Amino acid sequence: MGNDPAKVVKVIKENRDITSLYIEGYDEAFTRRRAGSFLTLKIMQDDGWSEAHPFTISCAPEDPQLRVTIKRLGEFTTRVHSLEPGAPVMVAGPYGLFCKDIDANEYIVMIAGGVGITPFLSVLRHFRNIRAKNRILLIWSNKGLEEAFALDELKAMTKDIPLKIVHNLSREPEGADMARYADEAFPDVVYESGRCTRHLMKKHIDLSAKPAVYLCGPPPMQDFVIGELEAIGIDPKSIKKESFTWKGAK
Ligand SMILES: Cc1cc2nc3c(=O)[nH]c(=O)nc-3n(C[C@H](O)[C@H](O)[C@H](O)COP(=O)(O)OP(=O)(O)OC[C@H]3O[C@@H](n4cnc5c(N)ncnc54)[C@H](O)[C@@H]3O)c2cc1C
């Protein structure tokens, strides 16, 4: 970690529990980051710098500011949500290899649970910026659409790159009328109810196209999805995973 603090320059409330911080004044090592890498963040408290917590850099690697998109869960993330522009922070990184070489795959399947979308947002923002040709299916599971964010940006991306998005809204009962969510201007954004089951995935994943599968979400969701993917013939060992599990630095 560098000795000089960086600075929060912008704060965007993505939804009730998710906030993005834009950070400037970081170490030049971050200019060599890859899409989907993460940093560790310390904030200033009454008794000095906090412990460091990991967060994915949710913007594209070519973006001039660092952006982190943080869900309020416990003490630290609740304090993060009250930061304002000008707040000093310490950032270290970039770390992580989750999406390393993701661009080498012709057909990519991204499966995200909740805020586990952040590494994929970074990759998609990069792919959009460079007009990548890779074919992508994003399956994003949330309890309801109000827990999602960046919805308009993602919709627009389906016009810029070969991207199809499945919003899996788990609180909607099986058989619910999901057509009410659809927007005919964006036919590549579709909505599915219930859990992220083998049936849902078989319906949307082109299994004949040898998908490279990337998964990021809470551990129980990951375990369930891996079992369902195995049931449709995807080798669990081939799935690339990032877990956001953070038990603290104690
Ligand atoms: C590589 C990596 C990348 C990450 N990227 C992001 C990101 O982009 N955005 C983001 O919001 N978070 C991300 N996280 C998770 C984030 O670091 C933690 O949620 C945060 O540090 C928790 O701090 P806290 O003090 O607020 O919560 P704690 O006090 O540590 O936890 C509060 C409560 O939430 C539970 N909890 C903690 N973390 C999780 C979790 N991930 N899922 C479910 N329950 C949890 C705890 O068991 C506890 O009950 C990432 C973690 C890792 C390891």
The ligand as a MOL file (V3000), in Angstrom:
LIG
                    3D

  0  0  0     0  0            999 V3000
M  V30 BEGIN CTAB
M  V30 COUNTS 53 58 0 0 0
M  V30 BEGIN ATOM
M  V30 1 C -11.8690 -10.5520 -3.9780 0
M  V30 2 C -13.0700 -9.8740 -3.3300 0
M  V30 3 C -13.7600 -8.9180 -4.0520 0
M  V30 4 C -14.8840 -8.2840 -3.4770 0
M  V30 5 N -15.5560 -7.3600 -4.2100 0
M  V30 6 C -16.6600 -6.7540 -3.6920 0
M  V30 7 C -17.3910 -5.7750 -4.4390 0
M  V30 8 O -17.0740 -5.4370 -5.5990 0
M  V30 9 N -18.4660 -5.2090 -3.8410 0
M  V30 10 C -18.8690 -5.5610 -2.5780 0
M  V30 11 O -19.8600 -5.0110 -2.0930 0
M  V30 12 N -18.1980 -6.4910 -1.8520 0
M  V30 13 C -17.0970 -7.0870 -2.3610 0
M  V30 14 N -16.4120 -8.0020 -1.6070 0
M  V30 15 C -16.9090 -8.3480 -0.2680 0
M  V30 16 C -16.4910 -7.2720 0.7360 0
M  V30 17 O -15.0890 -7.2740 0.8730 0
M  V30 18 C -17.1510 -7.5450 2.0920 0
M  V30 19 O -18.5410 -7.5740 1.9390 0
M  V30 20 C -16.8330 -6.4580 3.0960 0
M  V30 21 O -15.4400 -6.4200 3.3240 0
M  V30 22 C -17.5750 -6.7440 4.4050 0
M  V30 23 O -17.1780 -5.8010 5.3870 0
M  V30 24 P -18.1360 -5.3490 6.5810 0
M  V30 25 O -17.2920 -4.9920 7.7570 0
M  V30 26 O -19.0840 -4.3200 6.1120 0
M  V30 27 O -18.9870 -6.5960 6.8830 0
M  V30 28 P -18.6790 -7.6710 8.0160 0
M  V30 29 O -18.8900 -7.0530 9.3440 0
M  V30 30 O -17.3740 -8.3180 7.7230 0
M  V30 31 O -19.8670 -8.6660 7.7040 0
M  V30 32 C -21.2020 -8.2820 8.0170 0
M  V30 33 C -22.1190 -9.4560 7.8490 0
M  V30 34 O -22.2150 -9.8110 6.4680 0
M  V30 35 C -21.7350 -11.1220 6.2710 0
M  V30 36 N -20.9670 -11.0270 5.0760 0
M  V30 37 C -19.7550 -10.4360 4.9180 0
M  V30 38 N -19.3730 -10.4880 3.6360 0
M  V30 39 C -20.3650 -11.1290 2.9640 0
M  V30 40 C -20.5730 -11.4600 1.6190 0
M  V30 41 N -19.6830 -11.1560 0.6860 0
M  V30 42 N -21.7140 -12.0960 1.2720 0
M  V30 43 C -22.6350 -12.4040 2.2030 0
M  V30 44 N -22.5140 -12.1010 3.5080 0
M  V30 45 C -21.3900 -11.4770 3.8830 0
M  V30 46 C -20.8960 -11.4630 7.4520 0
M  V30 47 O -20.8850 -12.8680 7.6750 0
M  V30 48 C -21.6070 -10.7060 8.5510 0
M  V30 49 O -22.7170 -11.4230 9.0060 0
M  V30 50 C -15.2950 -8.6320 -2.1670 0
M  V30 51 C -14.5650 -9.5970 -1.4480 0
M  V30 52 C -13.4870 -10.2020 -2.0150 0
M  V30 53 C -12.7290 -11.2400 -1.2280 0
M  V30 END ATOM
M  V30 BEGIN BOND
M  V30 1 1 1 2
M  V30 2 1 2 3
M  V30 3 2 2 52
M  V30 4 2 3 4
M  V30 5 1 4 5
M  V30 6 1 4 50
M  V30 7 2 5 6
M  V30 8 1 6 7
M  V30 9 1 6 13
M  V30 10 2 7 8
M  V30 11 1 7 9
M  V30 12 1 9 10
M  V30 13 2 10 11
M  V30 14 1 10 12
M  V30 15 2 12 13
M  V30 16 1 13 14
M  V30 17 1 14 15
M  V30 18 1 14 50
M  V30 19 1 15 16
M  V30 20 1 16 17
M  V30 21 1 16 18
M  V30 22 1 18 19
M  V30 23 1 18 20
M  V30 24 1 20 21
M  V30 25 1 20 22
M  V30 26 1 22 23
M  V30 27 1 23 24
M  V30 28 2 24 25
M  V30 29 1 24 26
M  V30 30 1 24 27
M  V30 31 1 27 28
M  V30 32 2 28 29
M  V30 33 1 28 30
M  V30 34 1 28 31
M  V30 35 1 31 32
M  V30 36 1 32 33
M  V30 37 1 33 34
M  V30 38 1 33 48
M  V30 39 1 34 35
M  V30 40 1 35 36
M  V30 41 1 35 46
M  V30 42 1 36 37
M  V30 43 1 36 45
M  V30 44 2 37 38
M  V30 45 1 38 39
M  V30 46 1 39 40
M  V30 47 2 39 45
M  V30 48 1 40 41
M  V30 49 2 40 42
M  V30 50 1 42 43
M  V30 51 2 43 44
M  V30 52 1 44 45
M  V30 53 1 46 47
M  V30 54 1 46 48
M  V30 55 1 48 49
M  V30 56 2 50 51
M  V30 57 1 51 52
M  V30 58 1 52 53
M  V30 END BOND
M  V30 END CTAB
M  END
